[in-house]
Amino acid sequence: MDTQDDVTDPVPSRRVRVYGHEFDADAYALRDFLSRSVVRFDWIPVDVTDPAVLVAGRRLDVTRLPLVVFPDGTELVAPAVREVADRLGWIHAPRRQEYDLSIYGAGPAGLSAAVYAASEGLDVVLLERDAVGGQAGSSSLIENYLGFPEGVAGAELAERAREQAVRFGAELLVMREGVRGVFHDGRIHADLADGGHVVARANICATGVEWRRLGLPREVDLLGCGVYYGAGTSEADGCVGEQVFVVGGANSAGQAAMNLSRSAAHVTMLVRGPSLSATMSEYLTARIQAAPNVTVRTGSRVSALLGDARLESIEVTDVRGSTSVTAATRLFICIGGQPDTRWAAGTPMVRDRLGYLVTGPDLDGAPGALDRWPLDRRPYYLETNVPGSFAAGDVRAGSVKRVAAAVGEGAMAVTFVHRHLAASD
């Protein structure tokens, strides 16, 4: 992403351009989606108080923002993210009446499953409700993934995996969310939010986790207006000279702090626990401690978000219960995730008390989980209590929350899918 100050653009651009107010939730949603989708674009902040803003020699109506201009000159006024994805040619209807395997969630686990399943000849459809990459796609730099000694941006890794899956023949449906799944006839029948329908002989749930919220008043209102979840890959360039805050003490928060420190004047990490060492990799802890413009405040939590149209300040409470108010224009929240399994509420699939899908041997410890198991064999290691329905990655109870582990589980799940399909023929 590039930022430019002059909105007058007499020369047609070969990149997507996004015009909008800097602290606007709709403009942020577009920037975030394009960044995680590895679409090169120019972000042009517009002063909405200036009635004479010119774009390509004509006056821009600041009441109709954000504005997205594509390389061919096509414009979308105040579009939803789905409209932009559609204009980029990424949205289409399912091509088959039935698939061998449907995969829900295009994070590391889902992408890995798609690559291995498609390369082994299965008819595969991969569905993602948002941008490819999942939570890992918002990581500014993944440094502990095998084969990338210099690290790799989460979005770049996801894009490489997407290209690989598609090259092997996997079908990718983005901006598609399953809202209801029914298991019968040895198949999963899924209704999609946009009215579509997908049928498959087996499925892998790799929906991952969603960023955990602080649970504070105004949090939703200020999202994209100074409050952000994750590493802020689309916002780092806009933090030049600012004092920014990161909430969290695990690896995702540490990577966010280091990414933001490259442009921000100062980054303050607010950590609820007594130290970073318990939740963060040693290499990252050492890097943060050595950074001259990063401060770690342990035993601290954000207790209030203050501001009208945008974030203006935060209230911080320490372990003694003392509170203080600090000016803040940007706050990045990286406090882990919670499983995206609300869709499972209307299905027989067993979840643990935190909402994660229970699989394999762990089903033995869930009362009643296998009372209606119809097969002579036991569930495979990554199989739920519904035959032919598997879980991989962060959404699975007991999983290791690492990209490499998710990739491994995605590949392993495909092995069990083959066994299930062979026994069903």
C-alpha positions in Angstrom: 0.0 0.0 0.0 1.2 3.5 -0.8 0.0 6.8 0.5 0.1 10.0 -1.5 -0.8 13.5 -0.4 -1.9 15.0 -3.7 -5.3 13.8 -4.8 -5.0 15.3 -8.2 -4.2 12.4 -10.6 -4.1 13.4 -14.2 -2.3 10.2 -15.3 -4.4 7.0 -15.2 -3.0 4.6 -12.6 -2.2 0.9 -13.1 -3.2 0.3 -9.5 -6.5 0.4 -7.6 -7.0 3.8 -5.9 -9.0 4.3 -2.8 -10.1 7.8 -1.8 -11.6 8.5 1.6 -11.5 10.0 5.1 -8.6 8.6 7.1 -10.7 7.7 10.2 -13.7 6.2 8.4 -14.8 2.7 9.1 -15.9 1.9 5.6 -12.6 3.2 4.1 -10.7 1.1 6.6 -12.7 -2.1 5.7 -11.7 -1.6 2.1 -8.0 -1.0 2.9 -7.9 -3.9 5.2 -9.5 -6.3 2.7 -7.2 -5.1 -0.2 -4.1 -5.4 2.0 -4.9 -8.9 3.1 -5.8 -9.9 -0.4 -2.4 -8.7 -1.7 -4.0 -6.2 -4.1 -1.5 -3.3 -4.7 -3.4 -0.1 -4.2 -2.9 3.6 -3.5 -4.6 5.1 -0.5 -5.4 8.8 -0.9 -6.7 10.4 2.3 -9.2 13.2 1.6 -9.8 16.3 3.7 -13.6 16.2 3.9 -13.6 19.8 5.1 -12.2 21.0 1.8 -15.1 21.5 -0.7 -12.7 21.9 -3.6 -10.9 18.6 -3.6 -10.0 17.6 -7.2 -9.5 14.1 -8.6 -8.2 13.8 -12.2 -9.2 17.4 -12.8 -12.7 17.2 -11.5 -14.3 18.0 -8.1 -14.7 15.1 -5.7 -18.0 14.9 -3.9 -16.8 14.3 -0.3 -20.3 13.1 0.7 -19.9 10.1 -1.6 -16.8 8.5 0.0 -15.0 6.2 0.0 -14.4 6.1 -3.7 -12.6 3.2 -5.4 -11.1 3.7 -8.9 -9.9 0.7 -10.8 -7.1 0.8 -13.4 -9.5 0.8 -16.3 -11.2 3.9 -14.9 -14.3 2.2 -13.5 -15.4 3.7 -10.2 -17.4 2.4 -7.3 -18.9 5.0 -4.9 -19.1 4.0 -1.2 -18.9 0.3 -2.1 -19.2 -2.7 0.2 -16.2 -5.0 0.3 -18.2 -7.6 -1.6 -18.7 -5.1 -4.5 -15.0 -4.6 -4.8 -14.3 -8.3 -4.7 -17.0 -8.8 -7.4 -15.4 -6.0 -9.6 -12.0 -7.8 -9.2 -13.6 -10.9 -10.7 -13.4 -13.0 -7.5 -17.1 -13.9 -7.0 -18.9 -16.6 -8.9 -21.4 -19.3 -8.3 -20.4 -22.9 -7.5 -19.4 -24.7 -10.7 -20.5 -28.2 -9.6 -23.6 -29.8 -8.3 -21.6 -31.9 -5.9 -18.0 -32.0 -4.7 -15.8 -34.7 -3.2 -14.7 -32.2 -0.5 -15.8 -28.8 0.7 -13.5 -26.8 2.9 -14.8 -23.9 5.0 -12.2 -21.2 5.8 -9.2 -20.2 3.7 -6.7 -19.7 6.5 -3.5 -21.9 6.6 -5.3 -25.1 7.5 -8.0 -24.7 4.8 -5.5 -23.6 2.1 -3.2 -26.6 3.0 -6.2 -29.0 2.7 -7.2 -27.5 -0.6 -3.6 -27.9 -2.0 -3.2 -31.5 -1.0 -6.8 -32.6 -1.8 -6.8 -31.0 -5.3 -3.3 -32.2 -6.1 -4.5 -35.7 -5.3 -7.4 -35.6 -7.7 -10.4 -34.7 -5.5 -13.0 -32.2 -6.6 -12.5 -29.5 -4.1 -14.3 -26.3 -3.2 -12.8 -23.8 -0.7 -15.2 -21.2 0.8 -14.0 -18.1 2.6 -16.4 -15.4 4.0 -13.8 -12.7 3.9 -10.2 -12.3 2.7 -8.0 -15.4 2.0 -5.5 -16.0 4.8 -7.7 -15.9 7.9 -6.2 -14.4 11.0 -2.7 -15.4 9.8 -3.2 -13.2 6.8 -3.3 -10.1 8.9 0.1 -10.9 10.4 2.8 -8.4 9.4 5.6 -10.9 9.6 5.7 -14.7 10.4 9.3 -15.4 11.4 9.0 -19.0 12.8 7.6 -20.7 9.7 9.8 -23.3 8.2 11.7 -22.3 5.0 11.4 -18.5 5.5 14.6 -17.5 7.4 13.8 -13.8 6.8 10.2 -14.2 7.7 7.1 -13.8 5.4 4.1 -11.6 5.6 1.0 -13.5 6.4 -0.9 -12.2 3.4 2.0 -13.1 1.1 2.1 -16.7 2.4 -1.7 -17.0 2.0 -1.6 -15.7 -1.6 1.1 -18.2 -2.5 -1.0 -21.0 -1.1 -4.1 -19.7 -2.9 -2.3 -19.7 -6.2 -1.0 -23.2 -5.5 -4.4 -24.5 -4.7 -6.1 -23.0 -7.7 -3.3 -24.2 -10.0 -4.0 -27.8 -8.8 -7.7 -27.3 -9.6 -9.3 -26.3 -6.4 -12.3 -24.0 -6.7 -12.3 -20.9 -4.5 -15.4 -19.0 -3.5 -14.7 -15.8 -1.6 -17.2 -13.6 0.3 -19.2 -16.8 0.9 -20.4 -17.7 4.3 -22.2 -20.9 5.3 -25.2 -20.2 7.5 -26.7 -23.7 7.8 -25.3 -27.2 7.4 -27.4 -30.4 7.2 -25.8 -33.8 7.2 -27.8 -36.5 5.4 -27.3 -39.1 2.6 -23.7 -39.3 3.6 -23.2 -35.7 2.5 -23.1 -32.2 3.9 -25.6 -29.8 2.4 -24.7 -26.2 3.2 -26.8 -23.1 2.6 -24.8 -20.0 2.0 -25.7 -16.5 3.2 -26.1 -15.3 -0.4 -28.6 -18.0 -1.3 -26.1 -20.4 -2.8 -26.0 -24.1 -2.0 -23.0 -26.5 -1.8 -23.1 -30.3 -1.5 -20.1 -32.4 -0.7 -19.3 -36.0 0.2 -16.9 -34.9 3.0 -16.0 -31.5 4.5 -13.2 -29.9 6.5 -14.0 -27.1 8.9 -11.1 -24.7 9.0 -12.9 -21.5 10.0 -10.2 -20.7 12.6 -10.7 -18.0 15.2 -11.9 -14.4 15.3 -10.1 -11.7 17.1 -11.2 -11.5 20.7 -12.9 -8.2 21.7 -12.2 -6.1 24.7 -15.9 -6.0 25.4 -15.9 -2.2 26.1 -18.5 0.4 25.2 -17.8 2.2 21.9 -15.5 -0.6 20.8 -17.7 -1.5 17.8 -18.5 2.2 17.0 -14.7 3.0 16.8 -13.6 0.0 14.8 -11.7 1.4 11.8 -11.8 4.9 13.4 -8.7 4.5 15.6 -9.5 1.0 16.9 -8.2 -2.0 15.0 -7.8 -5.8 15.4 -4.5 -7.5 14.6 -1.2 -6.1 13.3 -2.6 -3.2 11.4 -0.8 -4.1 8.2 -3.0 -1.6 6.3 -2.6 1.2 8.8 1.2 1.2 9.6 2.0 3.8 7.0 -0.5 6.2 8.5 1.1 6.1 11.9 4.1 8.2 11.0 5.0 10.4 14.0 2.2 9.1 16.2 2.1 7.6 19.7 0.2 4.3 19.2 -0.8 1.5 21.6 -1.0 -2.3 21.2 -3.0 -4.5 23.6 -1.7 -8.0 24.2 1.4 -9.9 25.2 1.6 -12.9 22.8 3.3 -13.2 19.4 0.6 -11.5 17.4 0.9 -8.4 19.7 4.7 -8.5 19.5 4.7 -8.6 15.7 2.2 -5.8 15.6 4.4 -3.6 17.9 7.5 -4.2 15.8 5.7 -3.5 12.6 4.2 -0.3 13.9 7.5 0.8 15.4 9.0 1.3 11.9 6.7 4.3 11.3 5.2 5.4 14.6 7.1 7.8 16.9 6.5 5.4 19.8 4.6 2.2 20.5 3.3 1.3 24.0 2.3 -2.3 24.6 -0.3 -2.8 27.3 0.0 -6.3 28.8 -2.4 -7.7 31.4 0.1 -10.2 32.8 3.3 -9.6 34.7 5.7 -10.2 31.7 6.0 -11.0 28.1 7.9 -14.2 28.6 5.0 -16.5 29.5 3.1 -15.9 26.2 5.7 -14.7 23.7 8.5 -16.4 21.8 12.0 -15.6 23.2 13.3 -14.1 20.0 10.5 -11.7 19.8 10.7 -10.7 23.4 14.4 -9.9 23.0 13.6 -7.8 19.9 11.0 -5.8 21.7 13.2 -5.1 24.7 15.9 -3.8 22.4 13.6 -1.5 20.3 14.3 2.1 21.4 10.7 3.3 20.6 8.7 0.4 22.2 7.6 0.5 25.8 6.0 -2.5 27.6 3.5 -1.7 30.4 2.7 -4.9 32.3 -0.2 -5.3 34.7 -2.2 -3.0 32.6 -5.5 -3.2 30.7 -7.6 -0.8 28.7 -10.8 -0.1 30.6 -12.5 2.6 28.4 -12.3 4.0 24.9 -13.0 7.7 24.6 -13.9 9.7 21.6 -16.8 10.7 19.4 -16.3 10.2 15.7 -12.8 8.7 16.2 -10.6 7.4 19.1 -9.2 10.3 21.1 -8.0 8.7 24.3 -8.0 5.5 26.3 -8.4 4.8 30.0 -5.9 2.3 31.4 -6.3 0.5 34.7 -3.3 -1.1 36.5 -3.2 -4.1 38.8 -3.8 -1.9 41.8 -7.0 -0.6 40.3 -5.6 2.9 39.6 -6.8 4.5 36.3 -5.3 7.0 34.0 -6.4 8.6 30.8 -3.9 8.9 27.9 -4.3 10.5 24.6 -4.4 7.9 21.8 -5.4 8.1 18.2 -4.8 4.4 17.3 -5.2 1.3 19.4 -4.4 -2.2 18.0 -6.0 -5.1 19.8 -4.2 -8.5 19.7 -5.5 -10.5 22.6 -6.0 -13.9 20.9 -9.1 -15.3 19.4 -12.3 -17.2 19.9 -13.5 -20.0 17.6 -15.7 -19.2 14.7 -18.3 -22.0 15.3 -21.6 -20.2 15.8 -22.8 -22.0 12.6 -22.4 -25.4 14.4 -25.1 -24.6 17.0 -27.8 -26.1 14.8 -25.8 -29.2 13.9 -25.0 -32.4 15.8 -21.3 -31.4 16.0 -19.9 -31.4 19.5 -18.0 -28.3 20.8 -16.2 -27.9 24.0 -17.0 -25.2 26.6 -15.1 -22.6 24.7 -16.8 -23.4 21.4 -13.9 -25.4 19.8 -14.8 -28.5 17.7 -14.0 -31.7 19.5 -12.4 -34.4 17.3 -11.0 -37.9 17.3 -10.0 -39.5 20.7 -11.1 -36.4 22.6 -14.7 -37.3 21.7 -14.5 -40.1 24.2 -14.3 -37.6 27.0 -17.4 -35.7 25.8 -20.5 -37.2 27.4 -22.9 -38.5 24.8 -20.8 -37.4 21.8 -20.7 -40.8 20.2 -24.1 -42.1 21.2 -25.4 -41.7 17.6 -22.1 -42.6 15.9 -23.4 -44.9 13.0 -20.2 -46.6 11.9 -18.3 -49.6 13.1 -15.0 -47.8 13.1 -14.0 -45.1 15.6 -13.7 -41.5 14.4 -10.5 -40.7 12.8 -8.1 -38.4 14.6 -9.3 -35.1 13.1 -12.9 -36.3 12.6 -15.8 -34.8 14.5 -18.7 -36.8 15.8 -20.3 -36.5 12.3 -18.8 -39.1 9.9 -16.9 -37.4 7.0 -16.8 -34.1 8.7 -13.3 -33.0 9.9 -11.8 -30.1 11.7 -8.3 -28.6 11.2 -6.3 -25.7 12.6 -7.2 -23.2 15.3 -10.9 -24.1 15.3 -10.2 -27.6 16.6 -10.1 -28.3 20.4 -6.6 -29.0 21.5 -4.9 -27.6 18.4 -1.5 -25.9 18.6 -2.0 -22.2 17.7 0.8 -22.0 15.1 0.7 -21.6 11.4 2.9 -24.7 10.8 0.6 -26.8 13.0 -2.5 -25.6 11.0 -0.8 -26.4 7.7 0.1 -29.9 9.0 -3.5 -30.5 10.2 -4.9 -29.4 6.9 -2.8 -31.9 5.0 -3.5 -34.7 7.6 -7.2 -34.1 7.4 -7.1 -34.8 3.6 -5.5 -38.2 4.4 -8.5 -39.1 6.5 -10.9 -37.7 3.9 -9.5 -40.2 1.4 -10.1 -43.1 3.9 -13.6 -42.0 4.5 -14.5 -41.6 0.8 -12.9 -45.0 0.0 -15.0 -46.7 2.6 -18.1 -44.9 1.4 -17.8 -45.9 -2.3 
